[in-house]
Amino acid sequence: MKVGVLTGGGDCPGLNAVIRAVVRKGEQEYGYGFVGFKDGWRGAVEGATVPLDIPAVRGILPRGGTILGSSRTNPFKTENGVRGIKDNLAKYEVDALIAIGGEDTLGVAAKLYEEYGIPCVGVPKTIDNDLSATDYTFGFDTAVGIATEAIDRLHTTAESHMRVLVVEVMGRHAGWIALHSGLAGGANVILIPEQRFDVDQVCAWVTSRFKASYAPIVVVAEGAMPTDGEMVLKDATKDSFGHVRLSGVGEWLAKEIEARTGKEARTTVLGHVQRGGTPSAFDRWLATRFGLHAIDAVRDGDFGKMVALKGTDIVRVPIAEATAKLKTVDPALYREVGVFFG
């Protein structure tokens, strides 16, 4: 048995831990061989590979990013993309493919399995934590920890200058990072994509905070939208999966707050720092377990499945089910934290 491995989409902490676990268990216990496809689906389409064996994965557990590289290549939007994948799997004598990625990468894997019979197993990764069918994705815990530390640091400078600090975090169309880091960091306002926000209400919370002689911290997810406006975009260019680049709502909101309250407001956009660097202990643990169970699924011939966390158990679910809809923040969960606003 020879197994191909690829990492697609945005990088995130924990990818290398999955690769390490897949190769270690697959080679040691099952005698499998491995080949890594470079830069996600692009490598599978173009036949760009790197050797994968136990020596190649030594020491990569604490490393961020991915030793295989990544891209947002969509083989269904690439000329002869599917044909290229099929030809290269045959060329390198690959019997099964483990795709590590988020909604888009796994969506491709599901379609390749269902429509073309390519044996795929999925592993869920995204800092956004927005994949349904799994309680958590690895990368999320690290991103929340980084954002929380940044908010902690910003409290001190906000208090020193008595100004509003708006912190923009990632998450695309899900507010998980904003919700978790905002609550953990003691933010005074948390704004998420699932709940449109009223700028006047935000300003009222900000003013209330100043009346208590404290400087407010506003955490806003990059996909959050005002009640009477549209999503703020960095640019309208779309990638091969049809996604636009988010970011800009923090800067826009800070200007609105300053204009309406007369209080100085500054913006900190955390950006890619949230998904860089060494993974947290939890993400290493979860990614390693995902890798171990993914290679077990290959051994069992249980293709078209994604490994997922349910409670403390790793289970298998259809990839198509896991990518059918985004996992977003429940309104009731968001209301819970509202007591800390203002």
Disulfide bonds with the S-S distance in Angstrom:
none
